[in-house]
Structure formats: structure tokens, C-alpha cells
């Protein structure tokens, strides 16, 4: 605590210039923070929440069923977020992200196959037989995978991974990247609603890329003091 207070006392007001290396360009840790924020949105989580009613009605569920599915999905998200809070200091941040990415990639790929091979009736996919329940289960398991990992863990990492002297500016840039990614996914989905297999295939690809990104670039912050985020992590 004394080290943190000392660094805060010595700190100057945050500036965007603090994010740049003396040799030019942003510190690597800043790019990692932005990458985490962007991948959190590029897996398509907000499509599930923003367009849930419309999506399920489009594949054959009636209005009341679609509303019930949306409510269940929201409850699942809250419950799994609580699970993540309980596990994050036991398992660690990076393992949770890796598990979540694998789960999201699997469930999104399942939905991509189901919607991509569904019969088209009047421009809308029709899920026959077991396809509807499988898609429903896959969608909720996707929310489970996200809620126990990328939903809360990204915010924990963003709060822990930056040294004090750049934290405010770096968090601001990461948040801006997240909102930009959220906007992009939100405005592009209506145009992809007629090709849901392609849409979910793209989100599945992003989930796979998020796994590789975390595996290669993200450092575990469990048990690391804020002021131990040193220059070697800012390369």
C-alpha cells in the first residue's frame, strides 16, 4: 500500500502522451488492454442481448417464448458472473479467459453450423427437429462461457495490468476501443440477420483468435502487486 501511495503522490495528471514509448508508438501493454476490450465485444455477446427477441422469433419461436428465452439468458449471465467472482482468485485471470474462449468458440461454431445448414423459408432459417433446442442450449452455454470469463475478467485485468502512471489514460483508451467494437458489432448484425450461419461463424473465429491472443500476450495478474507491473510488461 505504501508503494502505491508513493507512486500516486509522485504522479502527474494523466496524459495520452504517457502511453507512448520514448522510441515511438504505444506501449505493448496498452495494445493488450485494447485487444482485450475489442475481443470482448467481437465474440458477439451483445447480439445475444440486443437482438434476442427478434433472433428467436426469426427462427420459429413465438413472441412469448422468445421473451422467456431472453429472461432466462439474462439470469444465466448474472449467475455465471457470480461464479466467476468466486473463482477468479482461485483459478486466476488467464485460465478463466482461456476456458471461456474455448467454450465460446465451441458454442458459436455449433450455432454457425445449425443456422448455416437450416432450411430457408421466406428468407428466414427454420430449425426443425432437434436443431431448435440444440441452438437454444448452445446460445445459453455461450452466455455461460462469456459470463464466467470475458464478461467480468476483462474488467478485472484492465484494473490490474497497467502501472499507476499510465492507468487512467490506458483505461480510457481501452474503454473507447470497447465502445467502438460494441458499436461496430451492433450496427453490422441487422445486415447479417439473413445469413446467421456466416454471422455466428465470424463470432466463432473471433473467439478462436481471442484464445490465441490471451495465450500469447496476456500475463497473469493474480497475486501481482499493482506497482510490480514493471517496464518489461510495457515493452
Backbone as JSON, one array per atom type, in Angstrom:
{
  "sequence": "XXXXXXXXXXXXXXXXXXXXXXXXXXXXXXXXXXXXXXXXXXXXXXXXXXXXXXXXXXXXXXXXXXXXXXXXXXXXXXXXXXXXXXXXXXXXXXXXXXXXXXXXXXXXXXXXXXXXXXXXXXXXXXXXXXXXXXXXXXXXXXXXXXXXXXXXXXXXXXXXXXXXXXXXXXXXXXXXXXXXXXXXXXXXXXXXXXXXXXXXXXXXXXXXXXXXXXXXXXXXXXXXXXXXXXXXXXX",
  "N": [[0.83, -1.2, 0.0], [1.97, 1.2, 0.79], [3.8, 1.62, -1.26], [2.12, 2.03, -3.44], [0.79, 4.36, -2.61], [2.96, 6.06, -2.57], [3.65, 6.15, -5.29], [1.36, 7.31, -6.32], [1.43, 9.81, -5.11], [3.66, 10.88, -6.32], [2.82, 11.01, -8.87], [1.95, 12.69, -11.92], [-0.69, 14.63, -13.49], [-2.82, 12.52, -15.52], [-1.94, 11.78, -18.91], [-2.36, 11.47, -22.45], [0.03, 11.26, -23.72], [1.6, 9.78, -22.07], [1.21, 7.18, -22.76], [2.81, 6.54, -24.84], [5.82, 5.1, -26.02], [9.29, 6.02, -25.47], [10.64, 5.6, -27.82], [8.7, 5.82, -29.68], [5.33, 5.06, -30.73], [2.73, 3.07, -29.14], [2.93, 1.67, -25.82], [3.35, -1.85, -25.41], [1.67, -3.09, -23.52], [-0.52, -1.44, -23.49], [-1.68, -1.88, -25.99], [-2.41, -4.52, -25.58], [-4.39, -4.24, -23.62], [-6.33, -2.81, -25.1], [-6.82, -4.74, -27.05], [-7.99, -6.82, -25.51], [-10.37, -5.53, -24.77], [-11.6, -5.14, -27.26], [-11.88, -7.77, -28.29], [-13.63, -8.75, -26.37], [-16.06, -7.71, -27.19], [-16.21, -8.5, -29.87], [-16.83, -11.18, -29.96], [-19.5, -11.25, -30.09], [-21.36, -11.02, -27.99], [-23.22, -9.02, -27.27], [-25.03, -9.1, -29.33], [-26.58, -11.28, -28.71], [-27.97, -10.27, -26.51], [-29.06, -7.74, -27.31], [-30.56, -8.34, -29.6], [-32.07, -10.53, -29.02], [-34.89, -11.26, -28.74], [-35.9, -10.71, -31.35], [-34.23, -12.37, -32.83], [-34.81, -15.02, -31.97], [-37.52, -15.18, -32.6], [-37.3, -15.03, -35.33], [-36.41, -17.53, -36.02], [-38.47, -19.21, -35.52], [-39.62, -19.38, -32.94], [-42.34, -18.29, -30.87], [-43.6, -15.01, -29.81], [-43.91, -14.86, -26.96], [-42.41, -17.06, -26.13], [-39.89, -16.3, -27.06], [-39.42, -14.04, -25.49], [-39.31, -15.24, -22.95], [-37.04, -16.85, -23.27], [-35.12, -14.84, -23.52], [-35.21, -13.69, -20.95], [-34.36, -15.88, -19.4], [-31.77, -16.17, -20.41], [-30.58, -13.78, -19.53], [-30.65, -14.17, -16.76], [-28.99, -16.39, -16.55], [-26.57, -15.21, -17.34], [-26.08, -13.42, -15.21], [-25.86, -15.23, -13.07], [-23.62, -16.8, -13.79], [-21.67, -14.85, -13.82], [-21.41, -14.31, -11.11], [-20.33, -16.73, -10.34], [-17.85, -16.54, -11.59], [-16.72, -14.45, -10.12], [-16.36, -15.76, -7.71], [-14.43, -17.62, -8.39], [-12.22, -16.36, -9.5], [-9.91, -15.58, -8.04], [-8.99, -17.99, -7.26], [-8.56, -19.68, -9.45], [-7.38, -17.98, -11.31], [-6.81, -15.23, -13.63], [-6.02, -15.49, -16.36], [-6.33, -18.34, -16.97], [-9.16, -18.54, -16.72], [-10.01, -16.88, -18.82], [-8.99, -18.31, -21.02], [-10.41, -20.74, -20.83], [-12.99, -19.72, -21.14], [-12.83, -18.64, -23.76], [-12.46, -20.99, -25.27], [-14.87, -22.32, -24.72], [-16.72, -20.46, -25.78], [-15.97, -20.44, -28.49], [-16.61, -23.06, -29.24], [-19.43, -23.22, -28.79], [-20.39, -21.12, -30.38], [-19.53, -21.97, -32.9], [-21.12, -24.23, -33.11], [-23.69, -23.04, -33.29], [-23.27, -21.66, -35.67], [-23.08, -23.74, -37.54], [-25.63, -24.93, -37.27], [-27.44, -22.82, -37.97], [-26.38, -22.18, -40.43], [-26.91, -24.4, -41.99], [-29.61, -24.6, -41.96], [-32.97, -24.89, -43.22], [-34.23, -22.49, -45.48], [-36.97, -20.4, -45.32], [-38.98, -18.14, -46.79], [-36.85, -16.38, -46.61], [-35.98, -16.67, -44.0], [-34.33, -18.67, -41.53], [-35.41, -21.96, -40.74], [-35.69, -23.97, -38.01], [-35.75, -27.28, -37.6], [-36.94, -30.22, -35.87], [-34.51, -31.47, -33.68], [-32.85, -29.32, -33.96], [-33.66, -26.72, -33.14], [-33.87, -26.83, -30.18], [-31.14, -27.52, -29.72], [-29.77, -25.29, -30.72], [-30.75, -23.39, -28.93], [-29.76, -24.32, -26.46], [-27.02, -24.16, -27.03], [-26.73, -21.38, -27.37], [-27.24, -20.45, -24.77], [-25.23, -21.76, -23.36], [-23.09, -20.49, -24.49], [-23.43, -17.95, -23.36], [-22.96, -18.68, -20.72], [-20.22, -19.4, -20.9], [-19.14, -16.91, -21.59], [-20.0, -15.28, -19.45], [-18.68, -16.35, -17.26], [-16.12, -15.68, -17.71], [-14.9, -13.76, -19.96], [-16.7, -11.65, -19.62], [-16.69, -10.5, -16.8], [-13.92, -10.79, -16.19], [-12.23, -9.43, -17.95], [-12.56, -6.75, -17.17], [-11.48, -6.85, -14.62], [-8.81, -7.48, -15.21], [-8.1, -5.19, -16.72], [-8.13, -3.3, -14.72], [-5.96, -4.08, -13.24], [-3.64, -4.5, -14.77], [-2.19, -2.31, -15.69], [0.51, -0.08, -14.94], [0.54, 2.43, -12.33], [1.15, 5.01, -13.3], [0.26, 5.17, -15.91], [-2.3, 4.28, -15.83], [-4.89, 5.59, -15.8], [-5.11, 6.9, -18.33], [-4.69, 4.72, -20.03], [-6.82, 3.01, -19.38], [-8.91, 4.62, -20.23], [-8.47, 4.64, -23.02], [-8.75, 1.91, -23.6], [-11.43, 1.52, -22.87], [-12.64, 3.16, -24.77], [-11.99, 1.74, -27.09], [-13.49, -0.53, -26.61], [-16.17, 0.41, -26.68], [-16.25, 1.29, -29.32], [-15.93, -1.13, -30.69], [-18.21, -2.46, -29.78], [-20.2, -0.83, -30.91], [-19.68, -1.29, -33.63], [-20.19, -4.07, -33.97], [-22.88, -4.09, -33.24], [-24.19, -2.47, -35.16], [-23.68, -3.82, -37.49], [-24.88, -6.3, -37.33], [-27.75, -6.41, -37.99], [-27.69, -6.42, -40.82], [-26.61, -8.88, -41.24], [-28.46, -10.67, -40.46], [-29.91, -12.24, -42.16], [-28.11, -14.11, -42.92], [-27.3, -15.95, -40.82], [-25.65, -18.1, -40.23], [-23.17, -17.33, -41.3], [-22.72, -15.03, -39.75], [-22.52, -16.06, -37.08], [-20.41, -17.75, -37.55], [-18.33, -15.91, -38.0], [-18.2, -14.73, -35.43], [-17.42, -16.97, -33.99], [-14.88, -17.4, -35.08], [-13.62, -15.1, -34.11], [-13.66, -15.73, -31.39], [-11.9, -17.9, -31.33], [-9.57, -16.56, -32.13], [-9.35, -14.86, -29.94], [-8.65, -16.64, -27.95], [-6.08, -17.44, -28.8], [-4.84, -14.96, -28.67], [-4.92, -14.36, -25.9], [-3.43, -16.53, -24.92], [-0.91, -16.0, -26.02], [-0.22, -13.28, -25.39], [-1.3, -12.21, -22.99], [-0.59, -11.6, -19.62], [-0.63, -13.25, -16.46], [-2.19, -11.74, -13.69], [-2.82, -12.38, -11.15], [-2.12, -12.22, -7.77], [-0.08, -10.4, -8.16], [1.4, -7.39, -7.27], [0.17, -4.05, -7.74], [2.16, -2.13, -8.27], [4.18, -3.72, -9.16], [3.93, -4.09, -11.8], [5.95, -3.79, -14.17], [8.5, -2.24, -16.27], [9.19, -4.23, -18.12], [6.85, -5.43, -18.79], [5.7, -3.51, -20.23], [6.73, -3.26, -22.68]],
  "CA": [[0.0, 0.0, 0.0], [2.86, 2.36, 0.86], [4.38, 1.84, -2.59], [1.08, 2.6, -4.29], [0.59, 5.75, -2.18], [4.14, 6.83, -3.0], [3.56, 6.39, -6.73], [0.26, 8.25, -6.56], [1.89, 11.13, -4.69], [4.63, 11.37, -7.31], [2.21, 11.05, -10.21], [1.44, 13.91, -12.53], [-2.0, 14.37, -14.1], [-2.71, 11.59, -16.65], [-1.86, 12.37, -20.24], [-2.27, 10.49, -23.52], [1.45, 11.12, -24.09], [2.21, 8.76, -21.21], [1.01, 5.85, -23.36], [3.78, 6.37, -25.92], [7.2, 4.76, -25.67], [10.26, 7.03, -25.91], [11.05, 5.32, -29.21], [7.54, 5.99, -30.55], [4.33, 4.0, -30.68], [2.17, 2.79, -27.83], [3.47, 0.54, -25.07], [2.69, -3.11, -25.73], [0.62, -3.38, -22.55], [-1.7, -0.66, -23.88], [-2.3, -2.63, -27.09], [-3.03, -5.72, -25.0], [-5.64, -3.79, -23.0], [-7.29, -2.52, -26.17], [-7.18, -6.02, -27.65], [-8.95, -7.48, -24.62], [-11.65, -4.83, -24.86], [-12.2, -5.37, -28.58], [-12.31, -9.17, -28.37], [-14.8, -8.93, -25.51], [-17.24, -7.37, -27.97], [-16.22, -9.14, -31.19], [-17.42, -12.52, -29.89], [-20.92, -11.11, -30.38], [-22.21, -11.18, -26.82], [-24.34, -8.07, -27.22], [-26.04, -9.54, -30.3], [-27.48, -12.17, -27.97], [-28.82, -9.49, -25.62], [-29.77, -6.68, -28.01], [-31.46, -8.83, -30.65], [-32.52, -11.86, -28.62], [-36.29, -11.49, -29.1], [-36.03, -10.74, -32.81], [-33.49, -13.52, -33.34], [-35.53, -16.28, -31.73], [-38.74, -15.16, -33.4], [-36.94, -15.25, -36.74], [-36.16, -18.95, -36.27], [-39.66, -20.03, -35.3], [-40.23, -19.27, -31.61], [-43.31, -17.2, -30.83], [-43.15, -13.83, -29.05], [-43.81, -15.15, -25.53], [-41.27, -17.96, -25.96], [-38.68, -15.51, -27.27], [-39.23, -13.2, -24.3], [-38.89, -16.13, -21.87], [-35.65, -17.21, -23.55], [-34.3, -13.66, -23.21], [-35.14, -13.58, -19.49], [-33.5, -16.97, -18.93], [-30.4, -15.85, -20.81], [-30.1, -12.72, -18.64], [-30.43, -14.79, -15.44], [-27.79, -17.22, -16.7], [-25.42, -14.31, -17.37], [-25.85, -12.93, -13.85], [-25.42, -16.35, -12.23], [-22.25, -17.19, -14.14], [-20.78, -13.77, -13.39], [-21.16, -14.55, -9.68], [-19.4, -17.86, -10.28], [-16.53, -16.02, -11.95], [-16.22, -13.68, -8.97], [-15.93, -16.72, -6.69], [-13.32, -18.44, -8.87], [-11.14, -15.62, -10.17], [-8.68, -15.57, -7.25], [-8.56, -19.37, -7.06], [-8.1, -20.22, -10.73], [-6.56, -16.99, -12.0], [-7.48, -14.49, -14.7], [-5.71, -16.04, -17.68], [-7.02, -19.61, -17.21], [-10.59, -18.31, -16.95], [-10.18, -16.36, -20.18], [-8.75, -19.39, -21.97], [-11.57, -21.64, -20.76], [-14.12, -19.02, -21.73], [-12.66, -18.56, -25.22], [-12.71, -22.31, -25.84], [-16.3, -22.57, -24.64], [-17.43, -19.6, -26.74], [-15.68, -20.9, -29.86], [-17.36, -24.29, -29.48], [-20.87, -22.96, -28.88], [-20.65, -20.28, -31.55], [-19.38, -22.83, -34.08], [-22.34, -25.06, -33.16], [-24.77, -22.22, -33.83], [-22.96, -21.36, -37.07], [-23.43, -24.92, -38.34], [-27.08, -25.11, -37.25], [-28.1, -21.78, -38.76], [-25.87, -22.21, -41.79], [-27.48, -25.54, -42.72], [-31.07, -24.61, -41.78], [-33.81, -24.61, -44.38], [-34.66, -21.1, -45.58], [-38.37, -20.22, -45.7], [-39.23, -16.7, -46.89], [-35.66, -15.65, -46.2], [-35.65, -16.89, -42.59], [-33.99, -20.08, -41.27], [-36.37, -22.74, -39.97], [-34.99, -25.02, -37.28], [-36.65, -28.42, -37.44], [-36.5, -31.31, -35.01], [-33.65, -31.14, -32.53], [-32.0, -28.16, -34.24], [-34.07, -25.59, -32.31], [-33.35, -26.98, -28.81], [-29.67, -27.5, -29.69], [-29.37, -23.88, -30.87], [-31.09, -22.71, -27.69], [-28.78, -24.74, -25.45], [-25.72, -23.6, -27.42], [-26.74, -19.94, -27.09], [-27.13, -20.23, -23.33], [-23.89, -22.18, -22.95], [-22.22, -19.38, -24.9], [-23.55, -16.92, -22.31], [-22.25, -19.22, -19.56], [-18.79, -19.28, -21.15], [-18.78, -15.49, -21.54], [-20.27, -14.72, -18.13], [-17.71, -16.83, -16.27], [-14.76, -15.36, -18.14], [-14.64, -12.48, -20.61], [-17.56, -10.59, -19.1], [-16.1, -9.8, -15.66], [-12.47, -10.9, -16.03], [-11.56, -8.35, -18.71], [-12.56, -5.54, -16.36], [-10.51, -7.06, -13.54], [-7.47, -7.34, -15.8], [-7.84, -3.79, -17.08], [-7.86, -2.57, -13.49], [-4.74, -4.56, -12.59], [-2.5, -4.74, -15.63], [-1.45, -1.09, -16.03], [1.16, 0.66, -13.85], [-0.24, 3.6, -11.89], [1.41, 6.25, -14.03], [-0.48, 5.21, -17.18], [-3.57, 3.55, -15.68], [-6.08, 6.37, -16.16], [-5.15, 7.1, -19.78], [-4.81, 3.42, -20.69], [-8.19, 2.56, -19.18], [-9.75, 5.42, -21.12], [-8.3, 4.17, -24.4], [-9.34, 0.57, -23.69], [-12.89, 1.68, -22.86], [-13.03, 3.7, -26.08], [-11.93, 0.62, -28.02], [-14.62, -1.43, -26.35], [-17.4, 1.02, -27.19], [-16.18, 1.29, -30.78], [-16.19, -2.51, -31.12], [-19.62, -2.72, -29.49], [-20.98, -0.14, -31.94], [-19.48, -1.95, -34.92], [-20.92, -5.34, -33.96], [-24.31, -3.82, -33.14], [-24.75, -1.91, -36.4], [-23.5, -4.74, -38.62], [-25.66, -7.53, -37.22], [-29.0, -6.44, -38.77], [-27.41, -6.79, -42.2], [-26.2, -10.28, -41.28], [-29.53, -11.49, -39.89], [-30.35, -13.2, -43.18], [-27.05, -15.11, -43.08], [-26.89, -16.17, -39.43], [-24.52, -19.02, -40.2], [-21.97, -16.52, -41.52], [-22.53, -14.15, -38.6], [-22.0, -16.83, -35.95], [-19.09, -18.23, -37.94], [-17.39, -14.82, -37.74], [-18.02, -14.6, -33.98], [-16.64, -18.14, -33.57], [-13.49, -17.12, -35.45], [-13.11, -14.11, -33.14], [-13.44, -16.44, -30.13], [-10.65, -18.65, -31.5], [-8.48, -15.57, -32.11], [-9.21, -14.36, -28.57], [-7.9, -17.66, -27.21], [-4.67, -17.31, -29.2], [-4.37, -13.66, -28.16], [-4.68, -14.5, -24.45], [-2.34, -17.49, -24.74], [0.37, -15.43, -26.43], [0.12, -11.94, -24.96], [-1.83, -11.76, -21.7], [0.11, -12.08, -18.44], [-1.45, -13.45, -15.26], [-2.01, -10.69, -12.69], [-3.17, -12.9, -9.83], [-1.06, -12.16, -6.78], [0.95, -9.42, -8.53], [1.09, -6.05, -6.76], [-0.01, -3.05, -8.8], [3.42, -1.46, -8.61], [5.12, -4.67, -9.74], [3.75, -4.05, -13.25], [7.18, -3.05, -14.46], [8.77, -1.84, -17.65], [9.27, -5.37, -19.03], [5.5, -5.71, -19.25], [5.24, -2.36, -21.0], [7.54, -3.21, -23.9]],
  "C": [[0.87, 1.25, 0.0], [3.46, 2.67, -0.51], [3.37, 2.47, -3.54], [0.85, 4.06, -3.94], [1.76, 6.62, -2.63], [4.06, 7.15, -4.49], [2.46, 7.38, -7.06], [0.67, 9.67, -6.2], [2.83, 11.74, -5.74], [4.02, 11.54, -8.69], [1.84, 12.46, -10.63], [0.07, 13.61, -13.11], [-1.86, 13.47, -15.33], [-2.72, 12.31, -17.99], [-1.77, 11.24, -21.26], [-0.81, 10.26, -23.92], [2.14, 10.05, -23.26], [2.11, 7.36, -21.81], [2.04, 5.54, -24.44], [5.16, 6.04, -25.37], [8.14, 5.88, -26.11], [10.69, 6.85, -27.36], [9.9, 5.48, -30.19], [6.6, 4.81, -30.49], [3.84, 3.76, -29.26], [2.91, 1.64, -27.16], [2.67, -0.71, -25.4], [1.53, -3.42, -24.8], [-0.65, -2.62, -22.87], [-2.44, -1.38, -25.01], [-3.0, -3.89, -26.57], [-4.36, -5.36, -24.35], [-6.71, -3.49, -24.02], [-7.75, -3.81, -26.83], [-8.18, -6.79, -26.82], [-10.33, -6.85, -24.74], [-12.36, -5.12, -26.18], [-12.69, -6.81, -28.7], [-13.53, -9.44, -27.5], [-16.09, -8.66, -26.27], [-17.34, -8.16, -29.28], [-16.69, -10.6, -31.14], [-18.94, -12.47, -30.02], [-21.86, -11.21, -29.2], [-23.41, -10.25, -26.84], [-25.38, -8.34, -28.3], [-27.07, -10.41, -29.6], [-28.46, -11.35, -27.13], [-29.65, -8.44, -26.37], [-30.86, -7.21, -28.94], [-32.1, -10.18, -30.29], [-33.95, -12.15, -29.06], [-36.47, -11.65, -30.61], [-35.38, -12.0, -33.38], [-34.29, -14.81, -33.17], [-36.87, -16.32, -32.45], [-38.45, -15.48, -34.86], [-36.73, -16.73, -37.05], [-37.31, -19.83, -35.79], [-40.28, -19.99, -33.92], [-41.23, -18.12, -31.62], [-42.84, -16.1, -29.88], [-42.97, -14.14, -27.58], [-42.64, -16.08, -25.25], [-39.96, -17.2, -26.09], [-38.38, -14.63, -26.07], [-38.74, -14.04, -23.13], [-37.43, -16.53, -22.04], [-34.71, -16.06, -23.19], [-34.13, -13.49, -21.7], [-34.2, -14.65, -18.92], [-32.03, -16.67, -19.23], [-29.8, -14.79, -19.89], [-29.79, -13.28, -17.25], [-29.16, -15.64, -15.47], [-26.54, -16.35, -16.67], [-25.07, -13.8, -15.97], [-25.27, -14.03, -12.97], [-23.97, -16.73, -12.53], [-21.24, -16.1, -13.81], [-20.43, -13.93, -11.92], [-20.2, -15.71, -9.5], [-17.98, -17.4, -10.59], [-15.91, -15.25, -10.8], [-15.68, -14.62, -7.9], [-14.65, -17.46, -7.09], [-12.08, -17.66, -9.27], [-9.84, -15.61, -9.38], [-8.18, -16.98, -6.95], [-7.93, -19.94, -8.33], [-7.13, -19.28, -11.42], [-7.29, -16.38, -13.17], [-7.27, -15.17, -16.06], [-6.37, -17.39, -17.92], [-8.52, -19.44, -17.45], [-10.85, -17.79, -18.36], [-9.99, -17.46, -21.22], [-9.91, -20.38, -22.0], [-12.77, -21.0, -21.43], [-14.03, -18.94, -23.24], [-12.94, -19.9, -25.88], [-14.2, -22.63, -25.83], [-17.09, -21.74, -25.64], [-17.2, -20.05, -28.17], [-16.51, -22.13, -30.2], [-18.84, -24.02, -29.68], [-21.22, -22.09, -30.08], [-20.51, -21.08, -32.85], [-20.6, -23.74, -34.24], [-23.5, -24.27, -33.75], [-24.53, -21.87, -35.3], [-23.36, -22.51, -37.98], [-24.94, -25.08, -38.42], [-27.78, -24.09, -38.14], [-27.63, -21.8, -40.22], [-26.47, -23.32, -42.64], [-29.01, -25.59, -42.63], [-31.79, -24.32, -43.09], [-34.27, -23.15, -44.34], [-36.1, -21.04, -46.08], [-38.67, -18.72, -45.65], [-38.05, -15.89, -46.34], [-35.25, -15.83, -44.76], [-35.33, -18.36, -42.36], [-35.07, -20.74, -40.42], [-35.64, -23.92, -39.33], [-35.96, -26.15, -36.98], [-36.05, -29.44, -36.48], [-35.66, -30.83, -33.84], [-32.84, -29.88, -32.74], [-32.35, -26.97, -33.35], [-33.57, -25.7, -30.88], [-31.83, -26.94, -28.73], [-29.16, -26.07, -29.81], [-29.63, -23.11, -29.58], [-30.09, -23.04, -26.58], [-27.41, -24.13, -25.76], [-25.64, -22.11, -27.1], [-26.56, -19.66, -25.61], [-25.79, -20.7, -22.78], [-22.84, -21.15, -23.38], [-22.24, -18.28, -23.84], [-22.85, -17.39, -21.04], [-20.74, -19.03, -19.73], [-18.33, -17.83, -21.07], [-18.91, -14.96, -20.12], [-19.27, -15.15, -17.08], [-16.28, -16.43, -16.64], [-14.66, -13.93, -18.69], [-15.51, -11.35, -20.1], [-16.92, -9.83, -17.95], [-14.58, -9.76, -15.66], [-11.72, -9.81, -16.79], [-11.48, -7.09, -17.87], [-11.59, -5.65, -15.2], [-9.09, -6.87, -14.07], [-7.14, -5.89, -16.14], [-7.54, -2.95, -15.85], [-6.54, -2.93, -12.85], [-3.49, -4.49, -13.46], [-1.64, -3.5, -15.91], [-0.75, -0.5, -14.81], [0.4, 1.95, -13.54], [-0.05, 4.8, -12.8], [0.68, 6.33, -15.37], [-1.9, 4.67, -17.05], [-4.77, 4.34, -16.19], [-6.2, 6.51, -17.68], [-5.35, 5.77, -20.51], [-6.21, 2.85, -20.55], [-9.15, 3.32, -20.09], [-9.68, 4.95, -22.56], [-8.93, 2.79, -24.59], [-10.86, 0.64, -23.71], [-13.39, 2.23, -24.19], [-13.01, 2.6, -27.14], [-13.09, -0.33, -27.85], [-15.93, -0.87, -26.9], [-17.41, 1.05, -28.71], [-16.48, -0.11, -31.33], [-17.65, -2.88, -30.91], [-20.5, -2.08, -30.56], [-20.89, -0.86, -33.28], [-20.26, -3.26, -35.01], [-22.42, -5.1, -33.99], [-24.89, -3.35, -34.47], [-24.6, -2.86, -37.58], [-24.41, -5.95, -38.54], [-26.98, -7.51, -37.99], [-28.79, -6.84, -40.22], [-27.02, -8.25, -42.35], [-27.31, -11.22, -40.82], [-30.04, -12.53, -40.88], [-29.3, -14.27, -43.47], [-26.46, -15.41, -41.7], [-25.72, -17.14, -39.32], [-23.2, -18.29, -40.37], [-21.67, -15.64, -40.32], [-21.92, -14.92, -37.42], [-20.65, -17.46, -36.28], [-18.02, -17.18, -37.7], [-17.13, -14.67, -36.25], [-17.2, -15.77, -33.43], [-15.16, -17.95, -33.9], [-12.86, -16.13, -34.49], [-12.83, -14.77, -31.79], [-12.15, -17.25, -30.19], [-9.45, -17.69, -31.45], [-8.26, -15.01, -30.71], [-8.43, -15.35, -27.71], [-6.41, -17.55, -27.52], [-4.06, -16.02, -28.66], [-4.02, -13.76, -26.68], [-3.48, -15.41, -24.2], [-0.97, -16.83, -24.99], [0.74, -14.17, -25.66], [-0.31, -11.56, -23.55], [-1.06, -12.41, -20.56], [-0.87, -12.25, -17.28], [-1.15, -12.33, -14.26], [-2.39, -11.15, -11.29], [-1.96, -12.86, -8.91], [0.06, -11.19, -7.09], [0.54, -8.05, -8.03], [1.02, -5.06, -7.91], [1.31, -2.43, -9.23], [4.51, -2.42, -9.07], [4.89, -4.84, -11.24], [4.86, -3.17, -13.8], [7.39, -2.85, -15.95], [8.81, -3.03, -18.61], [7.9, -5.77, -19.54], [4.96, -4.57, -20.11], [6.01, -2.23, -22.31], [6.66, -3.09, -25.13]]
}
